[in-house]
Structures are given as C-alpha cells and as structure tokens.
Amino acid sequence: MAPRAQRISANVSAMALSAIKEMAMRAAAMDDVASLAWGLPSFETPAPIRAAVREALGSDREIGKYALPDGLAELRRLAAQTHGSATGIEPDADREVLITAGNMQGINALLHVLLDPGDEVIITDPGFASHIQQVRLCGGAVVPWPMDESRGWALDVDALPGLIGDRTRAIIIVSPSNPTGTILAERDLRTVGALAREHGLMVLLDDPYSHFVYEPDARAFNLASVAGLREHVVYLFTFSKAYAMSGWRLGYMVLPPALKAEVLKVHDATLICTPRISQVAGIAALSGPADHLERFRRALARRRDRICDRLDRLAHVFAYARPGGAYYVFPRILVEHADSRAFALDVLEQARVSVTPGGAFGARGDHHVRMAYCVSEETIDRAFDRLEALFGA
C-alpha cells in the first residue's frame, strides 16, 4: 500500500516564515554579509547576571528541574516590585504576575485565550511581523490600523473607533515601535485605553524597548500606569533587549487575575514552565544593579546617529523618519523596485547587505525596509559603504 500523503493544516501552509528570520537565514548562508535585518543586540548579557548563574549552577540542586507553571515565587515578587516602581501600581505577585519564555510566548498564550476562530485583533500598520503571524496562527483575523507616515508614523486615533467591531477582542501596542522606532504619544495611548474600556477589549502592551529612548525630554508612556485600566491591559516585559538576554527566552506579564487563570492553562499545556535556569538569571537581573542600561542606551544613541548620517548620504535612495526609540529605522525606498521583498533580495545578492522587507510588517510597510542599528558601528558602516557602492553616493 502506498504511504498516505503528509497533510499540513491549511492555516500553517498558508503562512510564510517571518521575513526577519528568512533574511537572517539567507544572510547566514552567504559569506561576508553586513546584516541589518535582525533585531539581535550586539551586547553581552551583563557580567553580574552570568556570574550569578555560574554560582547557582554549582550550588542550586534544583536549577535543572521544573518550576511551577507561573514561575519562581522570587522572580514574580521582583517583577511585581519592578512593575510597581515603573508604573505606580504594584500587582499581586501571586494573582497577577506570570513568568513567560519571552514576550512572543506570552502573546501567543494570550491570543489562544482571547480568540475564537474569526475573532479580530487590531494591530498597527506597520506593526511587528510576528504579531501578525501569531493572530493568524490562532485562527484570528488581523485588522490593520494605519499609522501616519507624514507625522513620523504617529497613531491615527481618529480612525480607531471605525476599526472596532463585534468580533474585536484586542489591540496590540508596541512603543517604541517595531519597526518604525516611533514613541507613541501619551494622549493617543490614553485614547486607546479609553476605547478599550468602552468596548470591553484587552490592550496587549508588548514592551521590549521602553528603556531605549534617546531624546532628553522624551519618555515611553506606559498605559499600565492608568489605574482605571487594570482589567483591560496586559503588560508584557521581555528581558531580551534591556538585559541582552534574547537567547535566555525570559519575560513576565502583568494581567488581571481571572485572565491569568486562563492563560496558565495554555502556558502549562504548551510549555509546562519557563526554564528555571533562565528564571535564576532573571532574579539576578532584577535584584542586581542595572547600570548597564545607560551604557546600552548611549551606545544605541550613537548608532542611531550613525545610521541616520549614513542614510542622509543616500537621500536619493531612501527617505526616513528619525526614530525616537527602540533600535530600528524604517526608510522608504525611492529608487525603482518591484516591492520591498524584491528590493531586499536584490540588495542582499548584489551588495551583501541584509535588510528586512517592510511588507512583512503590513501593507503600509511595503516599499520600505527595516534596518536594525543594534549592531556594531563597524557593521553599519560596512553595510552603507556597500550600499553607496551599489547606488552611488
């Protein structure tokens, strides 16, 4: 009897690998590529965190074992204190904090809880490519919320009420934004919160970048600091960027108690628990000094200035809005091209420079590329030297 053909679900087969990872993998298979595609910080995990884990490996006999599904009690307590210091609202560590394997896993668990097939999630356009994928993977529908490029990719809050329908369940917010680097205005975020409360929606705040804001008078407003929104906001923090712990896969979420009970079902069924060794690293991160943050921020500010200077020298190729935070810039492609993916592939092949096609971040992202400046200044210069050679300075 002939073997039965392998069957792949229609949902998954209709998806593509994240363009961010596709470009990173294509670049890794080639020699001598200057990569600006992946938001992978060049920094090492701070020495005190690594030292604490080394010590625990020798002394903690439990370090290789499961933790309880919602995380180590000490880490939940530290997360609650950290959140309280940042927002003025300290959650109950047992009822309102859950330790995740990074924000990607946390968002995924939340969407499984919030969505039935056909339910809708509002995502900024452009917005983080993986959020779009996650909604679709859970059987949901993405409702794009166009950002205003003419105002530096600001939110168009007047358009938001028209996007909310009977099947809307959540709004996902990233500020500073990935891919644009925009710091979303406090007044706009407060409007988002008020509309969520009015319509009974959840706002999912994915926060990898709030520590990386570069103008002296700027700050990233945290909607979780509004007391009246506690039942409508889930705040997710990842250690990946601020603590250079992307490979440790560690984060925490602060959420309403009733929602935590539901998320725990998905978290346990798919993960059991966040790796204990990563949680030990997180305890060291939140209990120890954080003086590395200013060093990271200064380095990224220099790199932002460097990449903007280099973009200015290619004004006939790219037009861009100067990012206020995170570590991405999202220039529009001015030279002739078919679409952003074709442009990115041509640049990779012809110049050995890897960028992420903007179309992966939504329809408004097409004809743009995302460039990550979390890489070294040498990598930025090598990439732009090659782009200048390709397009002419």
N, C-alpha and C positions, 0 to 999 in steps of 0.2 A: 504494500500500500504506500502510495506517495505521501511524504510528510505534509502535514497541514501547513499552509502558508501562515507565516507570522502575521498577527493582526496588531496594528498600532491604533490607539484611540484617535478618532478624528480631531479631538481637541489638541492633542500633543502634536500630531503630524502636521497640523496647520500652523504650528509655531516655528519660529526660527531661533537659533542660538542668539543670545544677546550680541548685538553688533560690537559692544565694547570687548567682549571676550573673543569674538571672531577676529577682530583686528589684532588683539593681543596675541592670539594663537598664530595668525598668519605671520606676524612680525617675528615671533619666536622661531618660526621655521626657516627664516631667512638670516643671512649673515649681515651684521653691521647695520641694524635698523635703529634710527633715533625715534623712540616711541613716546608720543604724547597722548596715546589712546586710553590708557588705563589709569584710573584714579588711585594708584598704588603709591603711598608716600615713600619717599626715599629714606626716611628716618628709621633708626633702630628703635625697638622697644626700649624705653628708658632703663638704665642700669639698675636702679633700685628694685624695679619690678622683676627683672631677670634674676637678680640676686636673691630676692625673697622666694622665688620659685625653686631655685637651686637648693636653698636651705630646706624648703618644705619637702623636696624630693628625698632628702636624706633623713628627715625627722618625722614626717607625717605618714603614718602607715595606712591612712585612709585615702591618700591622694589619687590612687588608681581606681577607686571604687565609684559606684553611682552616688549621686546626690539625690535628695528628694526633688520631685519634678519642678517645684517653683524656685529651687535654688538654695544655696547655703544661707542659713539664717544671718550670719555675719555680713555677707555681701548684700543681702536685702536690706539690712539695717543701714549699712553705709550708703546704699543707693537712695534710701528714703531721706537720709540726712543731707546728701548731696543735692537731691532734688529740692528739698526744703530750703536749703541755703540759696539756691538759684532762683526759686520762684516765690518764696514766702509761704508756701503751702506744703507742709511735710505730710506725706502719705503714711498710712499704717503699713509697716513693713510686711506684716503677715497677710493682710487682706487686700492690699493694693499694689504690691510690687511682685514682679515675676522676672526671673533671670532667663535670658534668651541666648541663643547661639548667634548673636548679632541681630541687627535690625531687619535684615532680609528674612530670617527665620521668624522673627517676631511679627512682621507684617503678614507673612504667609499664614501663620496661625490665626491671626485676627481675621483675615479675609475668609478663611474657612468657616469661622464662627458667624460672621456678619452676612454672608452671601448665600442665597439660593440661586440656582441657575436662572440667568436672565436679570438678576439684580444689578444695579448700576453703581459705579464709583466714579466720582468726579476727580480728574487728575489734570494738573496744569499742562498746557501745551505751548512750549515744550516742557516735558517732565521727565522724571527718571525712567529710563527704558525698562528696567526690571519691574517697576511697579505696574507698568502696562502689561507685561507678561504675566505677572502674578495674578492680576484680576482675571485675565482670560483663562489662566490655568484653573482657577476656582469656578469657572463657568459663568463669571460675571461679564458685564459689558462696561467698557471704558467710555465715559462722557468727557471729551476734551474741553478744557477751559482755556481759551486762547489768551496768552499773555501779550502785552503790548510792546512790541519791539521798539517802536518810536519813543517810548518812555523808559528805555533801558530794561525792557522785559518786566514791566510792572504788572501787577494783577489788575484785571478789569472787573472790579467788584460789581459794577452796574449790570454786567452780563450774567452774574452768578445765579440770581433768582430764576432766570429763564432756563437754566440747566437742571434745576431740581424738579424731579417728577415723582410719581407714585412709587417707583421702584428704586429711587436713590437711597443708598444706605450709608455712604461715607464720602468724605473728601480727604484726599491725601495731600499734605503740605510738607515741603522741604524748604527751609530757609536758614541760611543762604542756600540758594537754589542750585541743584544739579539738573541741567547742565550750564545754566547761564551765569551763575555767581551772583545773582540778584539777592539783596537783602530785602525781604518783603516788608512793606510798611506796617507799622503797628496799627494804624487806623484801619487798614484793609484787613488785617488779620482779625481784629475785633469784629469787623462786619461779618467775616466768615463764621466766627464763633456765634454771633447773634443769630445768623440764619440757621446754623446747625441746631441751636436750641429751639428755634421756632418750628423747625420741620422734624425734629426728633432724630437728627443724624449724628454720626460719630465723625470727629475730625481726628485723623491719624497724623501725628506730628513726628516725622522721621528726622532725627537730629544727629547727623554726623559732623556738622560743620560750624556750629554756633560759636565755637572758640576761635574761629578764623575769620575775623572781621578786621579790616585794615585802616579805615579812616578814623581819625582820633575821636570824632563826635558820633560815630555810628555804633549801633548795637543790634543784635538779632533778638527781636521781641519774642518771648515765649508765651504762647497762648495758654499754656498750662498754668500760668500765674494768675489767671482770672478765676476767682473762687466760684463764681456762678456757673462755670462751665465744667465742673468736675465730672458730671455724669455724661458729658458729651465729648470729652477729649481723652485720647490715649497718647501719652508721651513716650517715645522710644529713643533711648540713647545708646549709641554704639561706642565701644572703646577703640574701634578700628583706626580712626583718624586722629583723635585728640591724644591717644596714648600709643600711637603707632603699633597697634595690636591687630591688624587686619587678619592675620593668619590664626590668631587665637580664637576667633569666632565667639565674641562675647558682647553682650549688651544687656540692658534691662528695660522693662516697660513699667509705666505707672498707669493704672487703669481702674475703673470702677470695680468694686468687689464682685458684683454679680457677673460682670464680664470676665473677670479673672477666673471664676469657677468654670466657665465655658471654655476659655482659651486653654486651661490646664488639660482638658480632655484631648484637644488636638496636639498640644505640646507633648503630652505623655505618649500618645499613640504614634507620633512620627519621630520623636527624638529621645524619649524617656527623660533625659535631663541634659542640660548644658554640661560639657566636660568639666569635671571637678578641678582638674589642673588649671584650666582657664579661669575658673572662678577664684582659685587661690591667687592667680595673677591679678584679677580684678580687685580683690581685697587689698593687695599691696598697692594697686594704683590709687584707690580711693582713700586709703588711710595714710599714704605717704605724701611727700612733697610733690607739688605739681609745677615746679619751677621750669620744667622742660617746655611747658605750654608757650611761654613768652619767647623762648628760643625758636620753637617751631613757627610761631606767628611771624617773628621778624624774618626768618628765612623765607617763608612763603610770600611775605610782602615784597621782599627783594625780587623774588622770582616772578611775581605778578608784574612788577615794574619792568623787568627784563623782557617778558614775553610781549607786553604791550609796546615797548620800544621797538621790538623786532617786527611786530605787526604793523606799526606805523611806517616802517620802511617798505612794507608790501601793501601800501594803500590802494594800489591798482588791482590787487588780488583779493583782499579781504577788507570788510568794514565791520566794526565791532563796537559793542558797548562795554566800557571798562567795568570789570566785575568788582563788587564791593566786598565779597566774602567767598567762602569755600576755596577751591583752587582750580577753577575751570574758567575758560573764556570761550565764547560761542560765536565766532565770526561768521558773517555772511560771505558766501563765495561770489566774487564779482566776475571772475573770468568765465569763459564759455565752458559749460559742463552739462551732462545729461541730468544727473541728480547727485545727491550728496554721497551715496554709496559708490557710484562710478568715479566720482572725484577722489574719494579716499583710496580706492583701489589703484587708481592711476598714480597718485602721489606715492603710494607705497611701492609700486613697481618701478616707477621712473626715478624717484628721489631717495628711496629707502627711508621714508618718513611715515610714521603711522599716526593717524588721527582717527577719531570716531565719526562716522557719518551722522549728521544731525537728524536725518529722517528717522533714526531709531528712537528719537525722543518725542515723536509725534509729528503730525502733518506740518505744523508750523516750523518744525526743526529742519525740514528738508531745505536744501540749498544753503545749509550751514554745516560747519564741523565743530565738534567739541575738541578742545585742546586742554590737556591737563598740565598744569605747571607745578605739580608736587614733585616733579623730577628735578635732578640737579640742574644748575645753571649751565653747566657744560653740555648737557643733553639738549636743553632749549637752544643754545647757540648752534650746536651741530645740526639740529633739525632745521633751523631757519637759514643757516648757511646753504643747506641743500635746497631749500625752497627758493631762496634767492637765485641760486644757480639754475633752477628749473624755470622760474618765471621771469627772471631779470629783476634787479633791484630798482 
